[in-house]
Amino acid sequence: MVRAVLELAPPLIRESLLNDKSFREEYGFKTQAMISFGKSGVTVPRSGFFDAVRTVLAGTTSVELIDAEGRAWRLTIDASGSAPSNLVLSSGQQQLLLPDFSVLSGNPSARLLSLEKSASDVNLPSSAREEWRSILKKRALEDDEVDIFNGDIRDTPVHVEQNIRSEIMSGESSFSSLVPNSSRYFERLVGAYDGSDSVRDYAVGAGREVFRQLTEWRHQEGFLFSLFLSSHSAFTSEINTDHLVQQELETAFDYLEKYGDALSRLGALEVGLRILPDRPELEPYLLGLVHRIRDDDVKGKASDFKLFSALFVLVDGELARTRILN
C-alpha cells in the first residue's frame, strides 16, 4: 500500500520520504542509490563505492569497483597529493580525481579535519558545524548521512556562488543553480526571520547577526558578501568595517570598482561615505564608484543595471513558481 501511494505522490514528496531513514525502516524499503561523477559519464552504486572508500582509507592499497556499464575501476589513494585522502578512480588510461571523503574514515582526527576544512570553505553556520562535529567525533558517517552532509554544504551562499561561477566559466547555467530549490539556502543568505515588523528592525536583529558571522568567517570576503544585502539602507548602516585594516579595505573597494555588481557598488558607496571621515584613504575609490554608477549605459546590452534588473525578475519569478518561500 505504501509503495502504491509513493508512486502516486509528487516527486518532491516521494523523494523526501525515501530519503527519511526512519520511514524506510518502518516500511521495509531499501534504496539503491547511484553516484555519478560530473560529466565523466561514470556511475557506480553508492553503497559499493562508499564501502570501497572506507576500505581504502583504512589502509588497503586499492579496491575494484564495477560501474553501471559493467566496466571495472580501481579506487586508490594518490600518494603524491598533499592530503592523505586524495582518492583516484581509474580504468585504463582514464582517471578521475575525487573530492574528499574523509567523513567515512575510521580516524576521528581525519574526519574532524575534513569537516573543519569543508565548513570553513563554504562558511557553514556554527549550529550545523557543531551538529556534524558531535557525530564525527564518535563515528564515521553512514551512507545516507553523506548525502545529508553534502546537502548541508551545498545549501550555503558560498557554495552556490562557487557553483554559479563554475557554470559561467564553462559556458552554461541553470535555474536550479541561480535559484536553489532550498528554503534553508535563502535563510542562510539573509538570516533567519526573527519576527521583526519592518526591514529596519530586521536589519538591527538578524541582519546584524549575519554581518557579524561573515566578519568572523573571513574579513575581506565577509565584507564583500555583506554588500549583497545592500538593497536597503538599513542593512548598509549595519555593515561594520572596523575589522578591516587599510590594505584590506582598499583592496575590497578597488575590486568593487573594477568588478563589483550594481547592488554591491551602491552599498559600498553608502558604507564608504559613512566611514569616510575616519577612513579618508577611500576617497578616490568612492569617486571611482560614483563614476561607474553614473556612466552605466542603461540602454546598452552590457548595462550593469539592466543585468541586475533581469536577474531580479528571474529570481522573483522562479521563487513564485517553486513556492519555496511560500
C-alpha positions as a Python dict, from the first residue, in 0.01 Angstrom:
ca = {
    (1, 'M'): (0, 0, 0),
    (2, 'V'): (281, 240, 86),
    (3, 'R'): (456, 163, -242),
    (4, 'A'): (136, 237, -433),
    (5, 'V'): (94, 568, -253),
    (6, 'L'): (454, 666, -324),
    (7, 'E'): (406, 602, -693),
    (8, 'L'): (114, 848, -694),
    (9, 'A'): (286, 1111, -478),
    (10, 'P'): (450, 1421, -629),
    (11, 'P'): (824, 1368, -695),
    (12, 'L'): (943, 1606, -420),
    (13, 'I'): (726, 1437, -156),
    (14, 'R'): (830, 1090, -272),
    (15, 'E'): (1199, 1183, -269),
    (16, 'S'): (1167, 1342, 75),
    (17, 'L'): (1004, 1030, 221),
    (18, 'L'): (1251, 790, 64),
    (19, 'N'): (1540, 1000, 199),
    (20, 'D'): (1397, 961, 550),
    (21, 'K'): (1578, 670, 715),
    (22, 'S'): (1309, 613, 980),
    (23, 'F'): (1041, 598, 709),
    (24, 'R'): (1234, 338, 510),
    (25, 'E'): (1299, 125, 817),
    (26, 'E'): (937, 139, 929),
    (27, 'Y'): (805, 18, 595),
    (28, 'G'): (1094, -207, 494),
    (29, 'F'): (1217, -4, 197),
    (30, 'K'): (1569, -37, 64),
    (31, 'T'): (1703, 215, -185),
    (32, 'Q'): (1982, 153, -434),
    (33, 'A'): (2130, 497, -493),
    (34, 'M'): (2382, 562, -769),
    (35, 'I'): (2666, 814, -775),
    (36, 'S'): (2766, 995, -1094),
    (37, 'F'): (3098, 1175, -1125),
    (38, 'G'): (3038, 1504, -1304),
    (39, 'K'): (3032, 1487, -1682),
    (40, 'S'): (3251, 1179, -1699),
    (41, 'G'): (2952, 952, -1756),
    (42, 'V'): (3077, 715, -1485),
    (43, 'T'): (2806, 590, -1247),
    (44, 'V'): (2857, 345, -961),
    (45, 'P'): (2634, 205, -684),
    (46, 'R'): (2657, 430, -381),
    (47, 'S'): (2682, 157, -118),
    (48, 'G'): (2958, -27, -302),
    (49, 'F'): (3151, 294, -364),
    (50, 'F'): (3132, 411, -2),
    (51, 'D'): (3239, 66, 122),
    (52, 'A'): (3536, 83, -114),
    (53, 'V'): (3626, 429, 16),
    (54, 'R'): (3617, 305, 376),
    (55, 'T'): (3839, 11, 284),
    (56, 'V'): (4099, 226, 106),
    (57, 'L'): (4104, 486, 384),
    (58, 'A'): (4163, 203, 631),
    (59, 'G'): (4489, 115, 456),
    (60, 'T'): (4409, -123, 168),
    (61, 'T'): (4611, -32, -141),
    (62, 'S'): (4326, -48, -392),
    (63, 'V'): (3971, -177, -435),
    (64, 'E'): (3793, -280, -753),
    (65, 'L'): (3456, -132, -846),
    (66, 'I'): (3216, -215, -1128),
    (67, 'D'): (3022, 75, -1276),
    (68, 'A'): (2668, 72, -1416),
    (69, 'E'): (2804, -22, -1761),
    (70, 'G'): (2993, -323, -1628),
    (71, 'R'): (3332, -155, -1659),
    (72, 'A'): (3597, -229, -1393),
    (73, 'W'): (3760, 55, -1198),
    (74, 'R'): (4030, 73, -932),
    (75, 'L'): (3997, 304, -632),
    (76, 'T'): (4332, 412, -487),
    (77, 'I'): (4487, 694, -284),
    (78, 'D'): (4702, 945, -472),
    (79, 'A'): (5025, 937, -270),
    (80, 'S'): (5156, 1246, -449),
    (81, 'G'): (4876, 1463, -312),
    (82, 'S'): (4914, 1696, -17),
    (83, 'A'): (4635, 1527, 178),
    (84, 'P'): (4622, 1158, 273),
    (85, 'S'): (4268, 1118, 140),
    (86, 'N'): (4313, 1225, -223),
    (87, 'L'): (4123, 943, -391),
    (88, 'V'): (4160, 842, -755),
    (89, 'L'): (3924, 624, -959),
    (90, 'S'): (4097, 480, -1264),
    (91, 'S'): (4023, 246, -1552),
    (92, 'G'): (4289, 203, -1816),
    (93, 'Q'): (4411, 549, -1915),
    (94, 'Q'): (4110, 727, -1766),
    (95, 'Q'): (4149, 877, -1419),
    (96, 'L'): (3900, 1066, -1202),
    (97, 'L'): (4022, 1276, -910),
    (98, 'L'): (3759, 1252, -636),
    (99, 'P'): (3661, 1500, -366),
    (100, 'D'): (3749, 1444, -1),
    (101, 'F'): (3559, 1155, 159),
    (102, 'S'): (3736, 1160, 495),
    (103, 'V'): (3398, 1175, 671),
    (104, 'L'): (3393, 799, 600),
    (105, 'S'): (3732, 741, 762),
    (106, 'G'): (3778, 537, 1076),
    (107, 'N'): (4023, 803, 1202),
    (108, 'P'): (3840, 1065, 1414),
    (109, 'S'): (4113, 1326, 1356),
    (110, 'A'): (4084, 1287, 979),
    (111, 'R'): (3706, 1318, 994),
    (112, 'L'): (3715, 1634, 1206),
    (113, 'L'): (3989, 1790, 995),
    (114, 'S'): (3781, 1727, 682),
    (115, 'L'): (3475, 1882, 849),
    (116, 'E'): (3664, 2195, 953),
    (117, 'K'): (3805, 2246, 604),
    (118, 'S'): (3469, 2193, 431),
    (119, 'A'): (3288, 2414, 683),
    (120, 'S'): (3545, 2693, 652),
    (121, 'D'): (3548, 2680, 271),
    (122, 'V'): (3172, 2746, 248),
    (123, 'N'): (3112, 2933, 575),
    (124, 'L'): (2885, 2662, 716),
    (125, 'P'): (2679, 2807, 1006),
    (126, 'S'): (2814, 2723, 1351),
    (127, 'S'): (2496, 2538, 1451),
    (128, 'A'): (2528, 2297, 1159),
    (129, 'R'): (2903, 2266, 1214),
    (130, 'E'): (2855, 2165, 1578),
    (131, 'E'): (2589, 1912, 1486),
    (132, 'W'): (2821, 1736, 1243),
    (133, 'R'): (3117, 1764, 1479),
    (134, 'S'): (2927, 1580, 1753),
    (135, 'I'): (2864, 1291, 1511),
    (136, 'L'): (3209, 1277, 1358),
    (137, 'K'): (3378, 1273, 1697),
    (138, 'K'): (3209, 941, 1767),
    (139, 'R'): (3198, 767, 1431),
    (140, 'A'): (3219, 788, 1054),
    (141, 'L'): (2911, 889, 860),
    (142, 'E'): (2671, 627, 729),
    (143, 'D'): (2584, 615, 358),
    (144, 'D'): (2264, 818, 393),
    (145, 'E'): (2434, 1075, 614),
    (146, 'V'): (2695, 1154, 348),
    (147, 'D'): (2420, 1282, 118),
    (148, 'I'): (2270, 1486, 402),
    (149, 'F'): (2612, 1629, 488),
    (150, 'N'): (2682, 1724, 127),
    (151, 'G'): (2336, 1880, 105),
    (152, 'D'): (2418, 2093, 408),
    (153, 'I'): (2736, 2210, 237),
    (154, 'R'): (2551, 2286, -88),
    (155, 'D'): (2289, 2498, 91),
    (156, 'T'): (2537, 2774, 167),
    (157, 'P'): (2568, 3104, -23),
    (158, 'V'): (2941, 3049, -74),
    (159, 'H'): (2891, 2709, -239),
    (160, 'V'): (2612, 2845, -458),
    (161, 'E'): (2838, 3134, -563),
    (162, 'Q'): (3116, 2888, -648),
    (163, 'N'): (2876, 2670, -845),
    (164, 'I'): (2736, 2964, -1044),
    (165, 'R'): (3089, 3086, -1119),
    (166, 'S'): (3194, 2737, -1232),
    (167, 'E'): (2896, 2708, -1467),
    (168, 'I'): (2954, 3053, -1617),
    (169, 'M'): (3321, 2973, -1677),
    (170, 'S'): (3217, 2657, -1862),
    (171, 'G'): (2966, 2849, -2075),
    (172, 'E'): (2644, 2724, -1922),
    (173, 'S'): (2396, 2797, -1644),
    (174, 'S'): (2073, 2662, -1496),
    (175, 'F'): (1771, 2780, -1299),
    (176, 'S'): (1847, 2533, -1021),
    (177, 'S'): (2192, 2691, -972),
    (178, 'L'): (2078, 3053, -988),
    (179, 'V'): (1775, 2990, -766),
    (180, 'P'): (1840, 2685, -545),
    (181, 'N'): (1534, 2480, -455),
    (182, 'S'): (1603, 2516, -83),
    (183, 'S'): (1450, 2747, 177),
    (184, 'R'): (1749, 2671, 402),
    (185, 'Y'): (1980, 2834, 147),
    (186, 'F'): (1778, 3156, 142),
    (187, 'E'): (1763, 3163, 520),
    (188, 'R'): (2141, 3142, 532),
    (189, 'L'): (2166, 3407, 262),
    (190, 'V'): (1976, 3678, 451),
    (191, 'G'): (1943, 3541, 805),
    (192, 'A'): (1655, 3358, 972),
    (193, 'Y'): (1336, 3560, 1017),
    (194, 'D'): (1317, 3681, 1376),
    (195, 'G'): (961, 3815, 1388),
    (196, 'S'): (1057, 4174, 1303),
    (197, 'D'): (780, 4404, 1181),
    (198, 'S'): (999, 4610, 949),
    (199, 'V'): (1313, 4586, 740),
    (200, 'R'): (1487, 4828, 975),
    (201, 'D'): (1407, 4614, 1282),
    (202, 'Y'): (1524, 4307, 1093),
    (203, 'A'): (1849, 4478, 995),
    (204, 'V'): (1944, 4553, 1356),
    (205, 'G'): (1845, 4200, 1460),
    (206, 'A'): (1900, 3909, 1222),
    (207, 'G'): (2083, 4127, 969),
    (208, 'R'): (2341, 4240, 1221),
    (209, 'E'): (2397, 3877, 1321),
    (210, 'V'): (2454, 3779, 956),
    (211, 'F'): (2715, 4054, 918),
    (212, 'R'): (2887, 3953, 1242),
    (213, 'Q'): (2913, 3592, 1131),
    (214, 'L'): (3051, 3691, 790),
    (215, 'T'): (3309, 3912, 960),
    (216, 'E'): (3424, 3626, 1183),
    (217, 'W'): (3448, 3394, 882),
    (218, 'R'): (3684, 3596, 662),
    (219, 'H'): (3740, 3970, 692),
    (220, 'Q'): (3761, 4079, 331),
    (221, 'E'): (3536, 3817, 170),
    (222, 'G'): (3285, 3857, 451),
    (223, 'F'): (3266, 4230, 381),
    (224, 'L'): (3203, 4167, 9),
    (225, 'F'): (2932, 3911, 88),
    (226, 'S'): (2770, 4159, 329),
    (227, 'L'): (2727, 4407, 44),
    (228, 'F'): (2492, 4166, -134),
    (229, 'L'): (2234, 4281, 124),
    (230, 'S'): (2258, 4643, 11),
    (231, 'S'): (1903, 4658, -124),
    (232, 'H'): (1803, 4871, 178),
    (233, 'S'): (2000, 5144, 352),
    (234, 'A'): (1905, 4991, 689),
    (235, 'F'): (2135, 4698, 607),
    (236, 'T'): (2430, 4903, 487),
    (237, 'S'): (2407, 5104, 809),
    (238, 'E'): (2484, 4782, 998),
    (239, 'I'): (2788, 4679, 792),
    (240, 'N'): (3097, 4727, 1008),
    (241, 'T'): (3445, 4783, 862),
    (242, 'D'): (3641, 4827, 1186),
    (243, 'H'): (3793, 4480, 1144),
    (244, 'L'): (3947, 4570, 806),
    (245, 'V'): (4296, 4718, 800),
    (246, 'Q'): (4370, 4986, 540),
    (247, 'Q'): (4511, 4746, 280),
    (248, 'E'): (4216, 4506, 309),
    (249, 'L'): (3965, 4790, 278),
    (250, 'E'): (4138, 4947, -20),
    (251, 'T'): (4168, 4608, -193),
    (252, 'A'): (3797, 4543, -142),
    (253, 'F'): (3692, 4884, -278),
    (254, 'D'): (3933, 4853, -572),
    (255, 'Y'): (3778, 4514, -656),
    (256, 'L'): (3426, 4660, -633),
    (257, 'E'): (3514, 4949, -862),
    (258, 'K'): (3653, 4713, -1127),
    (259, 'Y'): (3437, 4401, -1097),
    (260, 'G'): (3155, 4463, -848),
    (261, 'D'): (2787, 4414, -926),
    (262, 'A'): (2545, 4709, -929),
    (263, 'L'): (2399, 4640, -585),
    (264, 'S'): (2736, 4590, -412),
    (265, 'R'): (2874, 4912, -564),
    (266, 'L'): (2578, 5109, -437),
    (267, 'G'): (2614, 4955, -91),
    (268, 'A'): (2988, 5018, -87),
    (269, 'L'): (2925, 5382, -174),
    (270, 'E'): (2682, 5417, 120),
    (271, 'V'): (2921, 5243, 360),
    (272, 'G'): (3218, 5441, 228),
    (273, 'L'): (3051, 5779, 267),
    (274, 'R'): (2956, 5690, 623),
    (275, 'I'): (3310, 5593, 726),
    (276, 'L'): (3497, 5846, 508),
    (277, 'P'): (3576, 6085, 798),
    (278, 'D'): (3768, 5804, 969),
    (279, 'R'): (3897, 5634, 651),
    (280, 'P'): (3998, 5922, 416),
    (281, 'E'): (4202, 5680, 204),
    (282, 'L'): (3873, 5568, 47),
    (283, 'E'): (3807, 5899, -128),
    (284, 'P'): (3950, 5806, -472),
    (285, 'Y'): (3773, 5469, -465),
    (286, 'L'): (3440, 5632, -380),
    (287, 'L'): (3488, 5875, -666),
    (288, 'G'): (3555, 5578, -894),
    (289, 'L'): (3235, 5406, -777),
    (290, 'V'): (3036, 5724, -846),
    (291, 'H'): (3176, 5734, -1199),
    (292, 'R'): (3097, 5366, -1261),
    (293, 'I'): (2738, 5409, -1142),
    (294, 'R'): (2693, 5738, -1331),
    (295, 'D'): (2844, 5613, -1658),
    (296, 'D'): (2645, 5288, -1680),
    (297, 'D'): (2494, 5275, -2029),
    (298, 'V'): (2140, 5177, -1925),
    (299, 'K'): (2034, 5148, -2290),
    (300, 'G'): (2321, 4919, -2384),
    (301, 'K'): (2328, 4540, -2372),
    (302, 'A'): (2612, 4537, -2117),
    (303, 'S'): (2436, 4766, -1868),
    (304, 'D'): (2500, 4669, -1505),
    (305, 'F'): (2157, 4795, -1406),
    (306, 'K'): (1987, 4608, -1690),
    (307, 'L'): (2159, 4284, -1586),
    (308, 'F'): (2065, 4338, -1221),
    (309, 'S'): (1704, 4409, -1319),
    (310, 'A'): (1684, 4097, -1537),
    (311, 'L'): (1829, 3878, -1261),
    (312, 'F'): (1583, 4023, -1010),
    (313, 'V'): (1288, 3931, -1233),
    (314, 'L'): (1433, 3585, -1298),
    (315, 'V'): (1484, 3505, -929),
    (316, 'D'): (1149, 3652, -821),
    (317, 'G'): (967, 3459, -1092),
    (318, 'E'): (1140, 3133, -1008),
    (319, 'L'): (1062, 3174, -637),
    (320, 'A'): (697, 3230, -727),
    (321, 'R'): (696, 2919, -945),
    (322, 'T'): (861, 2686, -694),
    (323, 'R'): (685, 2842, -391),
    (324, 'I'): (999, 2770, -187),
    (325, 'L'): (935, 3069, 40),
    (326, 'N'): (557, 3025, 49),
}
